[in-house]
Amino acid sequence: MKMTKFAMIAAVSLGIAGLSTACTEDTERPDSMFWIGEKPVGNDNGFTTGDGKNGNGGNGFGLESGDNGFGNGEGENNQAGGYGEFNPEDQDYVDGFGRKITNAPDFMPVYFPFDTFAVAPTESAKISAIVTFLKTNPGTGVVIEGNCDERGTQEYNRALGERRASAVKDELVANGISEARIRTLSYGEDKPAVSGSNNTAWQRNRRADFVPVLMNK
C-alpha cells in the first residue's frame, strides 16, 4: 500500500513538472527584453529545414510556418558582378552618406529569432554576399536597417533594431569591410515587411535589411 501511494505521488509530481515545462516553452514574452540563449536551438526559436518559399530568392533561407523557424532551402546565391553602371537616386540617404543604388542586386535580409540581436551562423551566407559586393565595387557602401516585430514598446523596438543592425555591421567589419562604408539605421517596428499579427509575419519582420549606396566622395 505504501509503495502504491509513493508511485501515485511521483506520477503526479512528474505530471505537474511536465505541464510547467510545456507552459514555459509555449509562452513567448513580448519583444521587450533581450532574450539570448534561453531557448535551445530546435525549439520554438530554433532553425529548421525549409523549402526557400520566402519570396526573396537568393540563398534560399525560406521561412516555414513553424514558430520562429528559419528554413534552409535552395535558391540562387547573392553575388556581385555584371551589373554595369550603377544608377543612384538623386537624393542622399542617411545624412549625406550616399545615394541608394536603384539597379543593385536584391540582398537577402538577415533574420533574427525572437527578442535576439545575435547573428545566427545560418545567416552567414547572406552577409558574405554583401561583403563580396562591397569588395568588388569600390565607391559603394551599405546602410543596414534594423527591424523588429510589432510586439513590445516602440522605444524598446527602436533600440533592439539598432542593436540588430550593429550586430550585422560587426560581422561586415570582421570580414574586412571598413566602418567608413557602413551606416546603421533602426526602424523598430515601423517598417514591417509583412502585415499581420501571427508567427509568419513576426518571423519576416525580425530582420536587418541591406541598402547598397553609391557613397559621396
N, C-alpha and C positions, 0 to 999 in steps of 0.2 A: 504493500500500500504506500509506503514511504517513497519507494522508487517511482511509482506512478505519479505521485504528486510532484516529485522533483522533475520528472520528464515533462509534465504539463507546464510547470513554471518556466523551464528552459525554452520550451517551444513558444510560449507567449512572449518571452523576452526577445527571442530571435525575431519574431514577427514584428514587434514594435521597432526594433533596430532597423529591420529592413524597410519598414514604412517610413521611418525618419530619413533614411538614406535616399529613398526614392523621392521624397518631397524636396530634399535639398538639391538633388540633381535636376529636378524638373522645374525648379523655380529660378527664374532669371531676374537679377536685380536690374533696375533701370540703368541707362548709360550715365551713371552719376558717381562712379568711383573707379579708380584704376584697379583693375582686377586681373592680375597677371599670374598665370601658373596655378590657379586654384582649381581649375577643372582639367582632368587628364586628357591628353590627345586621344581622339576616338570617341569622346563623349559628346555632349551637345555642342561644345565649342571646338570639336576636332575637325580634322581634314579627312575627307572621304574621296573615293574614286568616282568620277562622274563622266559625262559624255561631251563636255565642252559646249553646252547649249546656252551660254550666257549672251549670245548675240554679238560678242565682241571679236570673235575670230582668233587672233594671234595667240599662240602658246596654249590654247585650249584649256585654260583654267576655268572649267564650267562650274556653275553653281547648281547643286542638286536642291531638291525640295526639303531635305532634312535640315534640322535645326543647326544653323551656323556652320554647315559643312562647306568646304571648298572642293569642288570636283577637280580631278586632274584628267583631262581628256585629250583630244587631238585637235590640232589646228596649225596654221602657218606661223612660223617664227616672226617676231617683230625684229627686223634687221634693217639697218640703214643702207643707203646706196641706191643709185639710179633714179634720184628724184629731180635731177636737173636744177634749174634755178629756183630758189625759194621765193614764194610770193608772200611778203609780210603785209599785215594790216597797216593802215595809215596811222592809227593812234598807238601810243605807247601803252604798255601793260605793266602794272606794278611799279609805280614810282619811277618811270623812265628807264626801267631795266632793259626793255627791248620790246619788239613788236611781235605779236603772235604770227606764226607761220601757217598760212592757210592751206598749203599743199604738203605739209609734213605728214609722216606716217601716223596712223592712229595707234597710240601705245596703250597697252592693257593697263587698267587700274591695278594697284596693289591693294588687295583686300585684307581686312583685319578681323579676327574673331571678336566676339562681344567684349566691349569695355577694355580693350587692349591697344597699346600703341607699339608693341614689339613686332618687328617684321618677321613673319614665318619663313622658314627655309624654302617652303613650296613656292614662294613668290620671287625667288632669286632670278629666274629666267626673265621675268618682266623688267627687273632692274638692270640686268645685263643688256637688254635691248636698248634702253635709253643710254647706257654707258657707251655702247657701240656707236649709236647715233652721234653723240656729242664728240667722241674721239675722232670720228671720220668726217665731221662737219665743223671745222674751225669757224668761230664767229657766232656759233649758236649757243644758246643757254636753255635752261628749263625752269619753269615755275611749277612747284609741287603744291597741289591744292589738297588740303586735308579735309575730310568729311566724316560725319557721324550719322547714325540713325536718329530717329525723332525722339527717342526716349531720353530723359534727363533734362536738366535746365539748359537754356540757351548759352548761359555763361560757361557752364561746365563743358558743354559740347564744343564750344569755340576753342577752349583750352585743349581739349582732347584732340580736336582736329589739327591744331598746331603741333602737338606732340607727335601725331602720326606723320605729318609732313616732315618734321625734323628728323624722325627716325629713318625715313626713306632718304633724306638728304645725307645723313651719316653713312648710309650704305653706298651712295654715289661717291662720296669723298673717299671712303675706304677703297673704292675701285679706281682711284686715280683722277677723279674729276675735281677741278678747282672749285672752292667755295664761291669764288667770284662769278661762276657761271650758273649758280643755283640761287633761287629765291623760294621762300615758303610762304604759303597763304592758307588761312583757315576759313572755311565757310561754316564750320559747325554742322548744324542740321539744316541750314538754309538752302542747300543746293542738292536735293536728292536726285539720284539717278533714276529711281523708280518710286512712283507714288504707291502708298499703301501702308497699312499697319499690320504687317504679318512678317513671318520669318524670311520669306523670299525677298521682300522689299528691304528689310533691315540688312540682310546679307549684302545686297548690292550697294547699299548706301554707306556702309562702313569701309571707306576706301581712301586712297590717295591717288589723284589724277596727275598725269604729266601734261604740261602745256609747253611745247617747244617754242622758242622765240629766237628772232634774229636780234642779237644784242646791239645796243647802241655803242658806238665807238667813242 
